[in-house]
């Protein structure tokens, strides 16, 4: 039984979708353990032992590569691990594999951090900072433009086959309204997004833990996520 410690966020959804896409059955092959980041669950000693950066998701597989348990944090690393373990969603040839990996890195280094900042300054920041809102909204639009050009040439972001790069990027594009854009501005992204959203495993994955997540509208939760609690020495 693989244990996934997670929450219903884009980074959490990546791993939920991957588990479902790989054929693992929730409740039989794997468990989703909720880590309520608004309540501070990410700072417990038990979770920090798995995820020292106090971020979700994290994973414990009792049957690691050497037959021993392995714990991993960082969603990109978990996707790579599961792709290696199952032989799915990552090509075997070096050329095709690195074409996928560059787009996975694009998500980890660009889409996730930049769209995350866009969400923060447009929705959650206690004061509206026009410079920050414009900076990150414009960068979000630029990144969508990069994806739109690429997807004008191919069915999926890294080629003709669905891969961990698509799994990594898709959950972030679900919140396009919060990012100040419309998908109609990017017709190739829209076409790609709609196709992926219809995959049965994706539909299941994005619902995992979603019923537990509440709107982030209380000061205590915001302080835990963005205030001094986040920066305490542990």
C-alpha positions as CSV (number, residue, x, y, z in Angstrom):
1,X,0.0,0.0,0.0
2,X,1.5,3.3,-1.1
3,X,0.8,6.2,1.2
4,X,0.3,9.7,-0.3
5,X,0.3,12.6,2.1
6,X,-1.4,15.4,0.3
7,X,-4.1,18.1,-0.1
8,X,-6.4,19.2,-2.9
9,X,-4.0,21.7,-4.5
10,X,-2.5,21.7,-8.0
11,X,0.7,19.9,-6.7
12,X,-1.4,17.4,-4.8
13,X,-3.7,16.8,-7.8
14,X,-0.6,15.9,-9.9
15,X,0.2,12.9,-7.8
16,X,-3.5,11.9,-7.3
17,X,-3.9,11.9,-11.1
18,X,-0.7,10.0,-11.6
19,X,-1.7,7.3,-9.1
20,X,-5.1,6.9,-10.9
21,X,-3.5,6.9,-14.4
22,X,-1.0,4.2,-13.3
23,X,-3.9,1.9,-12.4
24,X,-3.4,2.1,-8.6
25,X,-6.8,1.8,-6.9
26,X,-7.6,4.3,-4.1
27,X,-8.2,2.4,-0.9
28,X,-6.8,-0.9,-2.2
29,X,-3.4,0.0,-3.7
30,X,-2.9,3.4,-2.1
31,X,-4.2,5.8,0.5
32,X,-4.6,9.5,0.4
33,X,-3.7,11.0,3.8
34,X,-5.0,14.6,4.1
35,X,-2.5,17.2,5.2
36,X,-4.6,20.3,5.9
37,X,-2.1,23.0,5.1
38,X,-4.5,25.7,6.4
39,X,-4.6,24.0,9.8
40,X,-0.8,23.6,9.9
41,X,-0.6,19.8,9.5
42,X,2.5,20.3,7.3
43,X,4.5,21.3,10.4
44,X,4.0,18.2,12.4
45,X,7.1,16.2,13.3
46,X,5.6,13.1,11.5
47,X,5.1,15.0,8.3
48,X,8.5,16.8,8.4
49,X,10.2,13.4,8.7
50,X,8.8,12.6,5.2
51,X,8.8,16.1,3.7
52,X,11.6,18.2,5.3
53,X,10.5,21.3,3.2
54,X,7.0,21.1,4.9
55,X,5.3,21.1,1.5
56,X,2.7,18.6,0.1
57,X,2.7,16.1,-1.5
58,X,4.9,13.5,0.0
59,X,4.9,9.7,-0.5
60,X,6.0,6.5,1.3
61,X,6.2,3.4,-0.8
62,X,6.9,0.3,1.4
63,X,8.3,-1.5,-1.7
64,X,11.1,0.8,-2.9
65,X,13.6,0.1,-5.6
66,X,15.7,-2.1,-3.3
67,X,12.7,-3.7,-1.7
68,X,12.9,-1.4,1.2
69,X,10.6,1.5,2.1
70,X,11.3,4.8,0.4
71,X,10.0,8.3,1.3
72,X,9.9,11.1,-1.3
73,X,8.8,14.7,-1.3
74,X,8.5,17.2,-4.3
75,X,5.7,16.4,-6.7
76,X,8.0,16.2,-9.7
77,X,10.3,13.7,-8.0
78,X,7.2,11.6,-7.1
79,X,5.9,11.7,-10.7
80,X,9.4,10.5,-12.0
81,X,9.5,7.8,-9.4
82,X,6.0,6.4,-10.3
83,X,6.8,6.6,-14.0
84,X,10.0,4.6,-13.3
85,X,8.2,2.1,-11.1
86,X,5.3,1.5,-13.5
87,X,7.0,2.0,-16.8
88,X,4.3,4.5,-17.8
89,X,4.1,8.1,-19.1
90,X,7.8,8.6,-19.6
91,X,9.4,7.4,-22.9
92,X,12.1,4.8,-22.9
93,X,14.4,6.4,-25.6
94,X,16.8,9.1,-24.4
95,X,15.6,11.7,-27.0
96,X,11.9,11.3,-26.2
97,X,12.6,11.0,-22.5
98,X,14.5,14.3,-22.3
99,X,11.8,16.0,-24.4
100,X,9.3,15.1,-21.7
101,X,11.7,16.0,-18.8
102,X,12.3,19.5,-20.2
103,X,8.6,20.2,-20.0
104,X,8.4,18.7,-16.6
105,X,11.1,21.1,-15.5
106,X,9.2,23.9,-17.3
107,X,6.3,23.2,-14.9
108,X,8.4,22.9,-11.8
109,X,10.5,26.0,-12.4
110,X,8.0,28.2,-14.2
111,X,4.3,27.3,-14.3
112,X,4.0,26.2,-10.7
113,X,6.0,29.1,-9.0
114,X,4.7,31.8,-11.3
115,X,1.1,30.8,-11.3
116,X,1.3,30.3,-7.6
117,X,2.5,33.8,-7.1
118,X,-0.3,35.0,-9.4
119,X,-2.9,33.3,-7.2
120,X,-1.3,34.8,-4.1
121,X,-1.2,38.4,-5.2
122,X,-4.5,38.4,-7.0
123,X,-6.5,36.5,-4.4
124,X,-4.8,36.0,-1.0
125,X,-2.5,38.9,-0.4
126,X,-3.8,41.1,2.5
127,X,-3.1,44.2,0.3
128,X,-3.4,44.6,-3.4
129,X,0.0,45.4,-4.8
130,X,-0.5,46.5,-8.3
131,X,3.1,46.0,-9.4
132,X,3.1,42.4,-8.1
133,X,-0.4,41.6,-9.6
134,X,0.7,42.9,-13.0
135,X,4.1,41.3,-12.9
136,X,2.8,37.8,-12.2
137,X,-0.3,38.0,-14.3
138,X,1.8,39.1,-17.3
139,X,4.2,36.2,-16.7
140,X,1.3,33.8,-16.4
141,X,0.1,35.0,-19.8
142,X,3.5,34.6,-21.2
143,X,3.8,31.0,-20.0
144,X,0.4,30.2,-21.5
145,X,1.6,31.7,-24.7
146,X,4.7,29.4,-24.7
147,X,2.4,26.4,-24.2
148,X,0.0,27.5,-26.8
149,X,2.7,27.8,-29.5
150,X,4.0,24.4,-28.5
151,X,0.6,22.8,-28.6
152,X,-0.1,24.2,-32.0
153,X,2.5,21.7,-33.3
154,X,1.6,18.6,-31.3
155,X,-1.2,16.9,-29.5
156,X,0.4,16.9,-26.0
157,X,3.0,19.2,-24.5
158,X,6.0,16.9,-25.2
159,X,4.8,15.2,-28.3
160,X,2.2,12.8,-29.6
161,X,1.9,10.9,-26.3
162,X,0.4,11.8,-23.0
163,X,3.2,12.1,-20.3
164,X,4.1,13.1,-16.8
165,X,4.7,16.6,-18.3
166,X,1.0,16.9,-19.1
167,X,0.0,15.5,-15.7
168,X,2.2,18.1,-14.0
169,X,1.0,21.1,-15.9
170,X,-2.8,20.3,-16.2
171,X,-3.8,20.9,-12.6
172,X,-2.4,24.5,-12.7
173,X,-4.4,25.4,-15.8
174,X,-7.7,24.4,-14.0
175,X,-7.5,27.7,-12.1
176,X,-7.2,29.9,-15.1
177,X,-10.0,32.2,-13.9
178,X,-8.0,33.1,-10.8
179,X,-5.0,33.9,-13.0
180,X,-6.7,36.7,-14.8
181,X,-6.9,35.0,-18.2
182,X,-9.4,33.1,-20.3
183,X,-8.5,29.9,-22.1
184,X,-10.1,31.1,-25.2
185,X,-7.1,33.4,-25.5
186,X,-5.0,30.3,-26.0
187,X,-7.0,28.0,-28.3
188,X,-4.4,25.2,-28.4
189,X,-4.1,25.2,-24.6
190,X,-7.9,25.1,-24.5
191,X,-8.1,22.1,-26.8
192,X,-5.4,20.3,-24.8
193,X,-7.0,21.1,-21.5
194,X,-10.4,19.9,-22.5
195,X,-9.0,16.6,-23.8
196,X,-7.1,15.9,-20.6
197,X,-10.0,17.0,-18.4
198,X,-12.1,14.2,-20.0
199,X,-9.8,11.4,-19.1
200,X,-11.4,9.1,-16.5
201,X,-8.3,8.9,-14.3
202,X,-8.0,12.7,-14.3
203,X,-11.7,13.1,-13.3
204,X,-11.1,10.8,-10.4
205,X,-7.8,12.4,-9.4
206,X,-9.0,15.9,-9.1
207,X,-11.8,14.9,-6.8
208,X,-9.5,13.2,-4.2
209,X,-9.5,15.2,-0.9
210,X,-11.4,18.0,-2.6
211,X,-14.4,17.7,-0.3
212,X,-12.2,18.4,2.7
213,X,-10.8,21.7,1.4
214,X,-12.5,24.8,2.6
215,X,-12.2,28.3,1.2
216,X,-9.2,30.1,2.6
217,X,-11.0,33.0,4.2
218,X,-10.0,33.0,7.8
219,X,-7.1,34.9,9.3
220,X,-5.6,32.0,11.2
221,X,-5.2,29.8,8.1
222,X,-3.7,32.7,6.1
223,X,-1.2,33.3,8.9
224,X,-0.2,29.7,8.9
225,X,0.3,29.7,5.2
226,X,1.8,33.1,4.6
227,X,2.7,34.6,8.0
228,X,5.4,34.0,10.6
229,X,4.3,30.4,11.2
230,X,5.7,29.5,7.8
231,X,9.2,30.8,8.8
232,X,9.6,29.5,12.3
233,X,12.7,27.4,12.9
234,X,12.0,23.7,13.2
